[in-house]
Amino acid sequence: MTRRGIPDEAGGPGEGLRSGRIPGRRGGTTLARHGSRLLILLLASALALNLAPVARGQDPTVLLFYDGLCVSINGVAFPTAPGASIVDISWNWGDGASTSGFFPQAHTYASIGTYAVVVTATDTNGATGSASVSVTPTGAPNAVAPLLSISPATVSGFSVSINGFTGANTCGPQAVTLSWSWGDGTTTQSFFPASHTYSAPGSYNVCATTMDSRGLSTTQCETVIITAADATLATAVHVDGDHTTDVTGDLLASGTSVHDAALVGGEVAAVPLTGTLTFVLHTGSLECGGSAAAFGATVDVAGDGTYESTASTGALAAGDYSFGVTFTSTSSSYVSPPSVCEPFSIDITPAQAIENRIDAVNGMGLTNKVQKSLRAPLNKAIDLLNDDNPNNDAAAVCGKLDAFRLKVLGWQVLGELPSAQADQLLQSANAIRASLGCT
């Protein structure tokens, strides 16, 4: 069964529905019951009000809403049987005017007076039903400002979007406009949802103003907080003359010359990223410790992109090395990312590389329990590499390195090994595995 108009929580009127007029209210409601059982309930009310559904066995509430000589009426019409639907509702406004249309409807009278409005509904079975209500427009205008409600802003980077609703708080159709002041000197005019992109972080007072065709307006404001975006930093160690591969974590041949490169980026495309890149070469350490020296000049950054260091290492002797790369933002719109450490080794044996890993574990300030757990597979790998047993081949050492990697991951998950240190240990372990041909 399909009905037109306000919802009915009880599913439709029953035998107990009566006709009558509510004391203290202007107007009233008459319910007509025909042999077809098609019923109409009328509510004269403001279009903007939320109306309670009409329940079984109760008189419908009558709320008359006037704006000058205009009156608005809402209601519900029930068809005769399941499967039927309302196809037409006609209106006789009591002043000689007739219209057709579903609920709600509004009408403007020519003069003050009392008028009997008759509403007739027709369903798909051809059955009709009528109801009437008495209205008395006073001619006094309803000077109520339009409705406006704005929702909390959705913020993504430097962009915001605000939803809500607005409408004229008056009888009959009234046009409304919606204008915005975004708190940064920018004003726009658009309906919901409205959006705006800021050029810098800050706290902004955003105000929306709706105005109807009578010149009445309503304003609502809210505070929008824009925070600085996170700059990003990715790095790679290139063998001189070869920019296609990244040898970070690798074991390289003696005499190899390398240089560093950094890719910096920003999260907000509309806001340029500016800052400086510094490169530091650490000798004797895979964790950016040991002897450190500035590597090339500071590189100025102007926008997203890849920036190369201004120097090469030249031929390197055997040992452990690492590049420390730092990007410092010079724009208040961006937060500087953490520095990056890139390890690599030159011409050392796998056994020497593993011994260096043991030294690194010892120098990380970890608990004795974690240190002992991490050193155990590494010590066994060194024993296998240094003995004369032909059965202790590279595959056996690879297994110990795999056990070491699992322990690193396990302690990281348990919170006993910081992620940055875990990444360094895994990188160097992977480089040793690669030099041994581990699969």
N, C-alpha and C positions, 0 to 999 in steps of 0.2 A: 504494500500500500504506500503510495507516495503522496505527501502533503506539501503544501506550499506555505511558507511563513516561518514563524518562530518555532523552535523545537519543543517537543512534548515529552518529558521524561517518562511519563506513565504509558506512553504508546497510543494515546487517543482518549477522548472523553467517554464516559460511561453513562448509565441511566441516571445517575445522581446529579448531572449538570442542570443548573437552573439559570433563568434569566433574571436580571435585576440591575440595580444601580448602587454604586458604592457611596455611602454618606460622606459628605465633606469634600467630594470631588466634583469638578465640573464635567459633565458628560456622563455617559453610561454605556452599557452594553446589553444588547438584546440578542439571544441565541434562538435561531429558528430550527426546528426539527421537522423534517419532511419524511414522507414514506420511503424515500430513497436512502435515508439516514445520512445525507451529506450535511455536514455541520461547518459553521464558521465561527471562530472566536476573534473578536476585534480588540486591539489595544491601540489607543491613541497616545503616542509617546514620541519623545525625541529620537531622532535617528541614531544619535550617538550613544544612547543609554543601553546598557546590558540588561535585557529583560528576563525575568525568571520564567521558566516554562509553566504552562497551564497544566495542573495535575487533575486527575479524576476527582469528580465530586466537589470541585471548588469553583466559585465564581472567578472569572479572570480579573486580574487587577487592571484598573483603568487609569492610565496616566496621560493627561492631555498636555500636549506641548504646543505652545503658540509662539510665533515670532511675528509681531504685527498682525497682519490679516492672514497669515499662513498657518495651516495646521498639518501635522504629520500623523499618520495612522499606521500601525503595524498589526499583525494578526496571524492566524493560521487557518487553513481550510483543509478538511478531511474528505477524501473521496468515499464512495459508497461501499466499496468492497476491496479485498486484497487484490493486488494487480492493477487496480485502476489508478489514475492519476489526474490531478487538476490540470485542465487545459486552458481555462480562461477565468479571469476575475474582472468583473465590470464594476464601475464606481458611479453612483449618482450622488453628487455632492450637496444636493438640496438647494442649490442656487440656480438650477437649470443647466449646470455643466455636467457632462458625462465623460468618463475616460475609461481606459482598459489597461490593466497591468497588475503584476504580482506584488505582494507585500515587500517592503513598505511603500506607501504612496503619500504624496504631499499635495496640498491644493491651497491656492491663495484666493481669498474672497475679495469682492469689490468693496464691501462695507461691513461695519460691525453688525452683529446679529447672532441669532441662534439658528443653527441649521441641522437638519436630520440627514445624516450620511447613510446611504444604503449600499451594501456591498453584496454582489451576487457571484457565486462561483459555479463553474460547470466542470464535470469530470468526463472521463472517456466513455462512461456508460450513458451519457446524456442527462444525468441527474443534475439538479441545481439545488442550491441552498443559499439563503440570504440572512444577513444580520445587519443591525443598524446601530449607530451611535450618534448622540447629540453633541455638537460642538458649538462653542461660543467664542469666536475670535474677538479680542478686545481692541485691536488696532495699536496697542502699545508695543513698540519694537523690543525685541529681546537682545539687549546689548551684551551678549556673552562672548568673550574672546574665543578663538578657535582652539581645539584640542591639540596638544603636542606632547609626545613622550619620546625621548631618545635613549637608546640602549648603551651600555658601556662599549667603548671603542675596541675594535679588534686591531692590534698592532702587529705588523710584520716588517721588521727592519725599520725603515724611516717612513713607511706607508701606513695609513690608518683607514679604517672603514667603519662607519657608524650607521646603524639601522634604527628603526623606530616607526612611529606612525603619526599622522596629522590629519585633521579634518575640521570642517566648519561646524561649530557648535550652534547650529541654527536650523530652522525648518526649511525644507526644500533644498535644491541644489545651490551650492555656493562655491565659487572657485577659491582656491588657496594657493599661495606661493610659499616656498621654503628657501631661505637664504642662510648662508654659513659664514661665520667669522672664525678662522682657524687659529688665531692667536699668534700668528707670525707675520701679520700684515696682509695676509691673503684673504679675499672674500670670494665666494662663489654662490651660485644659485642652482640647486638640483634637489630632486626628491630622493627618498630613501631607496637603496643605501647610498650614502654620500662618501666619497673617498678623497684623500689628499696625501701628498708626499712632502715631507719636511726636508730641509737641506742640512740640518744640524741637530744634535741631541739637545734636549731641554724639556722644560715643563710648559705646556701650552694650555691656555684656557679656550676651549672650543665652545662656541655658542651657535645654536640654531634658532632662527626666528621664523614663525609661520604667520602669514597675514591673509585674512579673507577679503572678499570683494567689498565689504563694508568699511575696510580700513582698520579693523580690530586685529590685534596681534598678540602672540604669546612667544616668550623666549625661554629656552632652557640651555644651561651650560654644563660642561663637565671638563675635568682636567685630564689631559693626555700626556703621558710621560714617554719620551723618546730617549732611549739609551744608546751609548756609543756601540757601534758594530765591532765584531771581532775580525781583525785582520788575519789572514792565513799565510802560512809559510811552509813551503816544501823545498827540499834541497836535493842536490845530486852532485856526486864527485865524478868528473870527466877526466879520462886520460887525454892529455894534450892532443889536439887535432881530431878527437873523436867525441862528438856531442850526442851520439846515438845511444850510448849505454851509460848506466850508473854503476860504478864500481864500489859503492859504499859497502863495507863489510867484507870485501874480497881480499884474497892474498895475491899480491902483485909481484912481478919480477923485479929484481934489483935493477936500479937505474931508471925506473919508470918515473915520468914527470906528470903530475896531475894538477888540475885547478878545480875550483868550486863554483857552483852555480846555485841560484836561489830563485824560486818562483813565488812571488808575493801577490796577494789578491785581497779584495774587499767584498763584503757582503752586499753593499748598497751600490747598485750600478750608477745611480744618479749623482753619487757623491764621490769625487776623486780621492784616490788613496795617495798620500805623500809620506815620505819618511827617508830613513837611511839604513843601509845594510853594512854590517861589519863582519869580516871574516878573520878568524884566528886559527893558526895552525899549531896543534899540540903535538909535541914529540915525546915518544915513550909512553903514551897512554892512549887507550881506545875509548876512554870515558871523558875526554876533554879535560884531563888533569895534566900533571907533569909540566914540562917546559912549554911555555906558550909564547907566541910571537904574532903580532899583527900580520895579516896576510893580505898584501895589496892595500890600496887606498879605500876609504869609505865610499860606498856607492850610493848616489842619490836615487831615490825612487819617485817617479812621477806617473802614477797610474798602474793598473794591474799589468803584470808581465814577468818575463824571465830576465834576470840580471846576472851577468857573469862577474866573477872576481877579476880584479885588474892585474893579477900576477899568477905565475905558475910556480910550482915548487922546485922545478929543475930536477935533475936525477937524484932520487932518494936512496939512501943506504938502507940496509936491512933494519927492520924494527917495526914497532907499532906507532900509528899516527891517528890523529882525528882532527876534523875541522869543526870549530864552533861557529855557528852562524846566528846572528842576532838582527832582527828587524825592529827599528824604533820608529813608531808612528809620530809624525809631526802634525797630524790633524786631530783635533778634538773629537772628530766624528768616529775615530777608530781606536780600539784598544790593541796595544802591541801583543803579538802572540809569544808563547814561550820560545826560548832559543832552542836550536837543534844541534845535536852532536852527531857527526858522521865518522865512524871508525873505518880504518883500512890498515892493512899490514903489507910490508915489503919483504919478500924473500926470506921468510923464516919457515922452519920445518913445522909440520903439524904438532909434534911434541912440544916445541917451543911455544907455539900458539896456545896450546892447552895449558901449559905452565903459566902463561900470561893471564889466562882466564882464572886460574886459581888465585893469582895475585890480585886480580881485580875483585874477586869475591871477598877476599880477606880485607880489602880496603873500602868496602861499601858500608861498613858500620852495621851489618846485619847481626841478628842474635846468633849465639853459638850454635843453636839447634839448626838454624837455616844454613849457616856456613858449612857445618859438618855434612848436612844432607847434600848440598850442591857440590862440595869438593869430592865426595865419595866416587861418583861415576867418572869424574875427570882424572882422579888419581889412578883408577883402574885402566882408563884409556892410555895414560902415559906408560904404565907397566907393560901393557900389551904392545905398544909401539917400540919400547926399548929392549924387550927380551929377544932371545934368539929362536923362539919356538915358531916354526913356519906355519903352524896352525893358527897362530894369532895374526890373522891377516886384517886387511883394512875393514872387511865386513864386520869383524868383531868390535873394532874401534868405533865404527859407525853406530853400532848398537848401544855402546856406552854414551855416545854423544846424544843419541835419541833419548836415553834415560835422563840425561842431564836436562834436555829441553823440557821433558815432561815435568821434572821437579821444578824448574823455573816457572812454568805455567801454573803448577799447583800452588806454590807459595805466593804467586801473584794473586790468584783467586782468593786465597785465605787472607790477603792483606798484609802478609809478612814481607813482601818484596815489592817496592814501588814500581809502578808501570815503566817509568823511564829507565830504571836499572834493568828491569826484566827485558826490555826491548834491546838494550845494548848487549846483554848476554846472549840473547837469541840470535842477534845479527852475527856476532863473532862465531858462535857455534855453527851457524849455517855456512859461514865462510870456510871454516875448517872442514866441514862435511863435503863442501864443493871441491876443495883441494884433494880430498881422499877419493873422490868419485862416488860418494855415497848416493844411493838411489832413494 
